[in-house]
Amino acid sequence: MLRLITDFDGPIMDVSERYYRVYQLCLAQAQRPDQEIRVLPKQEFWQMKRSRTPETQIGILSGLDETQAAEFAQNRRKTVHTLPYLVYDQPVPGAVETLERLQQAGVDLVVMTMRRVRELDEAFNRCDLAKFFPLDRRYCLPNDYVKTGDTKDKPLLMAKAIAELPAASDVWMVGDTEADIIAAKTHGVKVMGALSGIRDRTQLEMHKPDLIVSNLVEAVDKLLTVNC
C-alpha cells in the first residue's frame, strides 16, 4: 500500500490572501492618524513571508517605527489563524483534482496539519474536502492545544500517526515548511518540499527534503510514476 501524508496549508490550501489581509489589518491598527505608511503589494509581501523575513522588519519596511512594528507583529500572530480570516483560504489550483486522482488510485491519503480541529473543519466544510480524509486519516491539533512551535509539535503528530496507522509498503510526506521536513525525517519518512506554500526554495533546501516540487500536482505525478 502506498501512503501519502500531506500537509494542509500550502500543498492543498493557498493561504496567501489570508496572510495579506491580516497584514493590511494589523498595519492599519498600528498606524498613527497622521502617519504615512506604505502598504506592500501582495506579491512583494508574500515573497518576504516565503523567505522568512522577520515580521517586525516587514512592519518597518511598511513605514512603522520599531515600537509600532513590534505591536504589528504581535497583533498579526494573534489574528492570522483566527476563524474570521480562514475564509480567505482557497484550494491551490489543481489540488482538489489531485486528491481525486489519489483517491481513485487507491493511495492511502492522510492529512497532517498544525490547524486545530475547528480550523480544519472550517475549510473541509467550506471547500468540500472532508470526503478525501476519513476521521482516522486526519492528524491535527485539539481545539484546546497550546502550541509550543511547529518544529516541535509536528514531529509529535507524525509519531502519533506512525503508531496508529496500518503498515504501508511506501510512505511519503508532502509539506511546505521546515516543520514538515523535520517531522518526516525524524521518523524516517521520505519527504517532498512543495513550493506552493509559505517557504521558498532556499528555505526548503536548508532542511534537505528528498525532493522539491512545485505543488501537490507535481508531487503526485512523481509518486505515481515511481509506484505504478
Secondary structure, 3 states (H helix, E strand, C coil): CEEEEECCECCCEECHHHHHHHHHHHHHHHCCCCCCCCCCCHHHHHHHHHCCCCHHHHHHHCCCCHHHHHHHHHHHHHHCCCHHHHCCCEECCCHHHHHHHHHHCCCEEEEEEEEEHHHHHHHHHHHCCHHHCCHHHEEEECCCCCCCCHHHHHHHHHHHHHHHCCCCCEEEEEECCHHHHHHHHHCCCEEEEECCCCCCHHHHHCCCCCEEECCHHHHHHHHHHHHC
